[in-house]
Amino acid sequence: MKKNQLLSVILLICASVSAQFTQKPLPYAYNALEPFIDAQTMEIHYSKHHAAYVKNLNTAIKGTDAEKMSINEIFSNASKLSPAIRNNAGGHFNHELFWSILTSEKNTKPSADLEKAINESFTNLDTLKVKLNKAATTRFGSGWAWLYVSQDGKLAICSTANQDNPLMDIAENKGNPILAIDVWEHAYYLKYQNKRTDYLTALWNIINWNEVSNNFAIATTKKKGQFDDWQELKNFHQVMSQTFHPSEEGNLKPIKERSGEMVLKADLLAKSTIPAPFNSKEVVQATKELATESKKLDAMIKAKASDAKIKSALEKLHDIFHKIIGLCSNEDNH
């Protein structure tokens, strides 16, 4: 990597040390993808466009509920958040995925599992390329084309406008993206001008099928009955664990300080997309009950209720949480 490129990356990292969201260094030099993507486009795209999304995202979330959210939590609540948060969160995540699925390494290939899924959904890899190119070509204006794993576990193709993606609650086609193609003009205009089709054809020479295969493996790994299947449940569990266990020893300070955070995590959980293996009326009802009881506990703490009442309310929440765990798995060690 050239000296000025390295300095640029270091400055970007240092500028975002204190920010919640940060920009990862590129996994290759600006000129590594030539002649398919030129060095000047890569440098401007990464150090100007992507960097701006990260900076603007951290500015947009400051002082809002989203300040405590993970990127996936932001996507799960995109419809309820400001356009600035939605657009910049998408801009950050989408570019991180895009950089990761490009490589200077030649002749990478889909894994056996991914190749099998491609053949099942699209007949062969060439047909996949044609369909994905069509989705990218026909996306009016700026946006992205996606290869993603749908909620039924199948490979699918779609495109989204602007900086939206299939992880957002507003997405028409929901799922886990494993390959992203940027069709904003800043991604190709210096080299290809208005010839988007030429840019798309060139991209297939630098797709990192090793990384796409890894993304596919992660998206399709079945962990039915495992606590980690449901990120919002895991996030709530963290707050519950860090407040309930101290209360068992008579220390209510953690829950008194974090009851508002518990309300936020419970609300996100109740509004989240429940993984298919766990999705039942009983689980839906239990998550709603968890959100309701969290708000009651928070109100109780704000009203300076007795420690006995607070502890009792927290124990009730803990019981509801374990009811959800019991409905979702056979584990009982959380």
Secondary structure, 3 states (H helix, E strand, C coil): CCHHHHHHHHHHHHHCCCCCCCCCCCCCCCCCCCCCCCHHHHHHHHHHHHHHHHHHHHHHHCCCHHHHCCHHHHHHCHHHCCHHHHHHHHHHHHHHHHHHCECCCCCCCCCHHHHHHHHHHHCCHHHHHHHHHHHHHCCCCCEEEEEEEECCCCEEEEEEECCCCCCCCCCCCCEEEEEEEECCHHHCHHHHCCCHHHHHHHHCCCECHHHHHHHHHHHHCCCCCCHHHCHHHHHHHHHHHHHHHHHHCCCCHHHHHHHHHHHHHHHHHHHCCCCHHHCCHHHHHHHHHHHHHHHHHHHHHHCCCCHHHHHHHHHHHHHHHHHHHHHHCCCCCC
